[in-house]
Amino acid sequence: MQTAQRENAWGLIPLIIFIGLFLGAGLITKDFTFLPLNVAAMIGVIVALVMNPKERFSHKVEVFARKAGHPNIILMMLIFLLAGAFSQTAEAMGGVSSIVNLGLSLIPQHYLIVGIFIICMFISVSMGTSVGTVAAIAPVGFGISEATEIPAALAMATVVGGAMFGDNLSMISDTTIAAVRTQKTKMADKFKVNFRIVVPGALMTLVILWWLTHGTQMNETATYDYNIIKVIPYLFVLILAILGINVIIVLISGILLSGVIGLIDGSFGMAGFLTAASKGIVAMEDIAIIALLIGGMIGLVEYYGGVRWLLNYVKQRIHSRRGAEFGIAGLVSLADISTANNTISIIMAGPLAKDIADEYNIDARKSASILDIFGSAFQGVLPYSPQLIAAAGVADISPMMLLPYSIYPLMLALCGIVAILFNLPRLHTK
């Protein structure tokens, strides 16, 4: 009860320091990897622990541990780790290359960029990772740009756009997981609402890409080898998730299916399978620990009254449900601009968004969709985001060159704005 009654702007200091350090270090050094996000989060935690010296330090540590160990945070961490294991085992089994080559073998040459966007959409929805999709498809997109007159910046921006489509929608994306867990709704329900909002943007992007590149021909022909069996784990995971099966069961099933296929066809032995699963888990450990640190830090910020002050500040400027939805969009957008990490931004803004959604009777499916949409939209246009940096690096160009061609992220934001303005989609109370 004490936490709920407090209201103090000074309570936001740890959060401000966390964001300010990360963003400031990146702007000053022009390298947003200079200060690792986990270090910035740890500094924020330390600041939170040393604040209010009149209170017992052991009690503040207890508050941090209790909030960091909240069931939502722990479950989120488990899902992150399982998602990493699935992604890596499926890739080691040869699933990514099969999906890529299957798509390329089916794309007519004069629809190359449109096809690349569609491939990235499918792969990112299946893999649940935009960075992984960029890593897998950017070399293909760059190769196409070299073999045609298509600008490398357009090809790379298209890859990023398709990757953000899946990052926003995938059942196993860490952004979807974070949005669903913080808003206390179901994966399948959020997917259905989110899908209805963003599909017009994806269709408009396809039209624009076709208009920009129609008539383009490859200078040489190539053949692409694929094994349809190796695509099955991705389809299996996608179908189970859409059916509403518990995400932990879905991911475990995907890991086992990928392992069985890989063991049968000789892609790896048992040791290789276990190594791939371990590698995927390790790859997600950082984001899991960051989620824990931020969860505990936000808990202390809440304990000091910062969350209540911020909520009241936002609420004083909200006079309608539409305004509340724009408030949620603004919170996650600001957090993503500050951290260049849409998952972390959702984890940061999620608890505040949930309070606002409850106050203004916003459907949890809609608030989760808004968080994911605006987090992903800004992530796709920040020149210091990992996605743009990775794509630009493949083509050896500046991330800034991708911005004029960042079509889908802009369409994604536009779809979110339209959905808020016109209260779309119309949702029935469950």
N, C-alpha and C positions, 0 to 999 in steps of 0.2 A: 504493500500500500504506500509505503514511503516513496518508492520510486515513482509511482503514478502521480503523487502530489507535488513533487519537485518541479520547478521550472526555472532554468537558469541558463542564459546564453553562454556563460563561461564553460558550461559543461561540454560545449562543442569543440573546445580547444584541441583535444587529441585528434579528432577527425579532421580539423582544419590543418593541423600540423602534418598529419599523414598525407593529405591531398597536396598541401602546399609544397612539402619536401619533394614528393615524386614529380609533380608538375614543374616546380621551379628548377630542380636539377636537370630535367630534360630540356627545358627551354634555355637554360644557361649553357649547358654543354652541347646542346643540339644532338643529344644522344639519350633517348628515353630508356635505354638499357643501362645507363650509367649508375643509377640508383635502383637496384632490384626492388620489385614491389614487396617482396617478403621482408626486406630490411626496413623499408618505409613503414610497413605495417607494424613491425616489432618496435620501432621508435615510437609510433603512436600508442602502442600498448604501454610502453614504459612511462610515457608522459601521463597517460591516464592513471597509472598506478601511483605516481608520485604526487598527483594533484590532491587537494584537500588534506593537507598534512595533519589536521586535527582528528581525522578518522584513522582507526587502526589499520595499519598496512595489511595485516593478515585478513581483515574483513574485506578489504578491496580485492585482494587476491582471490578470496572465496567468491566474490561477485563475478570476477572475470572468469573463473573456472566454471561456475554454474552456467553462465551465459554461453561460454565457448562450448560447453558440453551439452547444450540444449539438444534434445532428440532430433530436431530439424537439421541442425548443423552436422551432427554425427551421421545421420542417414544420408545427407547430401555428400559427405566425404566418402562414404562407402560406395555410393553410386558413381562418383567421380572415378574412384579406383577401378571399379568393375568396367566402366566405360573405356578407360585406358587399356585394360587387359583385352577387352573385345577388339578394340580398334587395332591393336598391335598384332594379336594372333591372326586376325582376319587378313591383315596386310602381309604377314609372314607366310601365310598360306597361299598368297597370290591373288587375293580377292580384289585389291585395288587395281592392279594392272589389268585384270580381266574386265572389270567394269569400264575402265578407260578405253581399252581396245575394242570392247563390244560397241561402245557408243561411237567411237571414231569410225568403225567399219560400217556403221549404219547411216552416217551423216552424208548427205549429198554435198559435193564440193562447194556449191554456191551458197550453202547455208553453214559454212564453217564456224563463224563466230556465234551464230544462233545455236549451233550444235554444241559448241564448247560451253555456252551458258547452261544449256539443258543438262549436259553431262555433270557439270559442277553442282547444279541443283540436286540431281539424283544422288551423286556421291556424298555431298555434304549432309543430305537428309539421312543417308544410310550410315555414314561414318560418325555423324554427330560432332564434327570438328571442322571449323572453317580453316584453321591453320593447316591441318592435315590435308584438306582438300586443295588448298593453294600449293602446298608442297608437292602434291601428286600431279596436279594438272598444269601448273605454271610452266614447266618445261615444254609440255605439249603445246600450250598456247603460244609460247615464244617461238617454237619451231614452226608453227603455222604462220606467224607474222613474218618470219624470215623467208618462207617459201612463197609469200604473196606480198601484195602491196599494203596489207593491213598494218597500221601503226602498232608497234610493240606496246605502247601505252594503252591502246584500246584493247588489245588482247589480254594484257595483264589485269586491267580494270574489270574486264568481263569475267575473268576467273574469280576475282575477289567478290564481284557481285553475286555470282552463282553460289560461291561459298557461303556468303552471308544469308542467302535464302535458306539453306539447310541449317545454318547455325541458329536461325530464328525459329525453325519449325521442327527440327529433328527431335524424336522422342528421347534420344540418348545424348543430346547436346547438353553441355554443362549449363548453358544459359537457360534452356528450357527447364532443366532440373531445378535450378535456382529459383526461377520465376514461379514454378508450380509449388515448390516447397514453401516459399515465403508467403504465397497467397493462399495456401491450403486448398488447392483444387486438384483435379486429376489430370494426368498427362493427356489422355485421349480427349477430354473435354476442352482443355486449353488448345490442343492441336486443331480441333474442329473450328473453334472460334477464330483463332489466329489465321488459319488457312483461308477462311472466308474473307478476312480483311485484306490479306496481302496478295492473293491471286491476281486481282486486276493490275497491280503494280508489276508482277512478273510478266503478265501478258503484254503490257505496254512496253516493258523493256525488250521483249522479243521483237516487237514491231519496230522499235527504234533501232535495234541492232541490225535487223534485216535491212532497214532503209539505209543505214550507214555503210553496209558492206555487200549489198546484193550485187551479183555479177562477178564477185571475186572468185578466182579459180586458183587451184594449187598448181605450182610450177612442175611438180612431179607427183607421181602416184606412189602409194605405199600400201602395204598390207599389214593388218594388225591381228595378232594371234590372241585368242581368248579362250577360256574354258568356262562354259556356262554354269558348270557345277560350282565353281568358286564364287559365283555371284549369289548363290543360294543363301548363305548366312546373313547377308545384308537384307535380302527380301524377307527372310524368316523373322529377323528382328523387327523390321518395319511393320510387318503384318501383325505380329503378336502385340506390339505396342499399340497399334491402332485399335486392336480388339479390346484394349484396356487391361491386359495382363500386367501384373505387378512388375515394375521396371527392373527390380532386382532379379526376378525369375527370368525376365526377357534377356537380360545381359548375361546371366550365367548360362542360359540355353545357347545364346549366340557364341559364347566362348567355347563351350563344349562341341557345338556343331562345327565351328571353324577348326578345332583341334582334330576332330574325327576325320574331316575331309583332308586336312593336311597330313595326318598320319597315314591314311589309306593311299593317297597319291604320291607320298614320299617327299612332300614339300619340306617336311622336317620330321625328326624323330621325337621321342618323348622329351629328351633333353632340350631340343629346339623349341618345342611347344611351351615347355615350362619357362624357358628363357624369354620367349616372346611375351608371355603373359606377365612375367616379372618386369620386363622392360616397359610395358604399357602401364603397369601400376606405378613404377618409379616416375614415369613421365607425368603422372597426374598427382604425385605426392605434393608438389609445390603448391598447386592450386588448392588442394585439400587443406594444407597447413595454413595458407593465406585465409581461406574461408574460416578456419578455426580462430585465427588471430583477430580477424575483423569482427567475427561474431562476439568474441569476448570484449573487444574494444568498444563496439557499439553498445554492449551491455553496460559497460562502465559509463559511457556517455549518457545512456538512458538513466542510470542510477544517479548521476550528477544533475539531471534535469535538462540536459541539452536536447534530447529527443522531444520532450514535451514542449520546450520553448520553440523548437523548429516547427513542430506540428501546429502549434498555435499561431506562429508567424505565417505559415502557409495558409492555414484555415481562415485567418483574418482577411486574406486576399481571395478566398474562394467563396463564391456566393451561389453556386449551383453544382449539380453533378458534373456538368460539362467542364466547369472550371476545375473541379477536383481531378478529373481525368487528365486535363492539361497539366495540373500540378504534379501528378504522378509522372507524366511524360517528362516534365522539366527536371524533376529530381534525378531520374535515371540518366537523362541526357547530360546533366551537369557532372554527375559522378563518372560517366564514361569519358567525357572530355578531359576530366582530371586524371583518370587512371589509365586510359587507353586499354581497358580490359572490360568487355561487356559483362562477363560473368561476375567479376568483382563489383562492378557498378550495380548490378541487380542485387547482389548480396547486401550491399550497403543501403540501397534505396528500398529494398523489399519490405523490411519491417515498417518503415514510415508509410510506404504505399498501402500496406495492409490496414493500418490505422485509418488512413484517409478513406480507403475503399469502404471500410465498415461504417465510418461516420456518414458517408454520403450514399450508402446503399448501392455501391458499384459491385456488379457481379464479379466474383473472384476470377472467373474465366476471362473477363474483359481486362481486369487490372493486371493479371499475369501476362496477357497478350500485349498490353501497352508497355509494360516493363521490357519485354523481350524485343518488341518492334523497335522502340526508340534506342535501346542499348545497341542493337545490331545495326541500325541505320547510321548512327554516329561512328560506330566502329569501322564501318566501310568507307568513311571519308576522312578519317584522321590520318594525316601523312606520317604520324609517328606510331600508328597501330602496327602490331606484329604482322597482320595480314598484308597491308600495303607495303611494308618494308620487305617482307619475304618475296612478294610478287615482283616488286621493282628490282630487287637484288638479282633475280633470275635473268632479267632483261638488261641488267647493268644500267638502269636509268634512275632518275630521282623519283621518289614516291609522289612528289608534287605533280609530276607529269600525268599521273593516273587520275587526278581529281576531275579534269574536264570530261572524262569518260566514265565517271562513277555514276552510272545511270540507275542501276537497281537500288542502291542505298537511298538515293534521293526519292525514288518511287516508293520505297518502303516507308520513308518518313511521311510522304504525301498521303499514302493510304492510311497511315495511323491518324493523321490530322483529320482526314475526311471521316474516318470512323468515329472520331470523337465529336466532330461538329454535327454530324447527322445521326448520332446514336446508332451506329451500325456495328455489327449485325443486331437485329432485333432478337433479344434473348428471352426465353421463357424461364421463369423461376423454377429451379429444380427441386 
